[in-house]
Amino acid sequence: MLNYVNVKQSGLVGGLETLCGQAYGANQWQRVGTYTYSAVISLLLVCIPISILWLFMAKLLILTGQDPVISVEASKYSMWLIPALFGGAILRPLTRYLQIQSLILPMLLSAFAVLCLHISLCWFFIFQLGLGKSGAAIAFCFSIWTFLALLVLYINRSSSCERTRTPLSKDAFLSIGQFFRYATASALMVCLKWWSFEVLILLSGLLPNPKLETSVLSICLTISALHSAIPFGVGAGARNS
């Protein structure tokens, strides 16, 4: 579920790279902020049906033939992740907003601080409070919103963002349609690749020993995603250089 959130939101926010990149290159500083607002509003709207889907995740998984125990646990984990879903909808456009302006160092320092915090939160919620998988989801929510708060604080106070920092206006709502025209194609390109992995995990739940099979495959795909993060980060830096 967490991987699905990252892929879906990362795919949609790809449309912001095109819009903000063009606006920034044309010295239309205010448009950069306006398009960022449009992306935030659009992603928040998308989060609503996804969060409703997560509330009924257990029933949906059982209907597809998944193990009832696994389905219930996945549903509990998904529900605890709903706050992170909405936090990510704001966070990802802000990271693109900073990347377009080559403001990488603030994100790097913020991400490192949040990583250290996340490790401590995981230990506290999972082991000290004994919350298990739910504790991992809660820790992730705290980390996402902390990362978001740090970036918002930087954007509001930094002189580097002064030209592109703009108040919310009706233009942001009027640009939602334009954002979705680019974001939909971007999301499809990203999601079609990762959905194939998600389908493999669902199919593994139909095997004779679903607890073992889904666990092994989830670990393997997580390691694969970890490795792909390195070239993805290099590519993101190249796009904004």
Buried (B, 14 or more C-beta within 10 A) or exposed (E): BBBBBBBBBBBBBBBBBBBBBBBBEEEBBBBBBBBBBBBBBBBBEBBEEBBEEBEEBBEBBBEEEBBEEBBBBBBBBBBBBBBBBBBBBBBBBBBBBBBBBEBBEBBEEBBEEBEEBBEEBBEBBBEEEEBBEBBBBBBBBBBBBBBBBBBEEBBEEEEBBEBBBBEEEEBBBEBBEEBBEBBBEBBEEBBEEBBEBBEBBBBBBEEEEBEEBBBEBBEEBEEEBEEEEEEEEEEBEEEBE
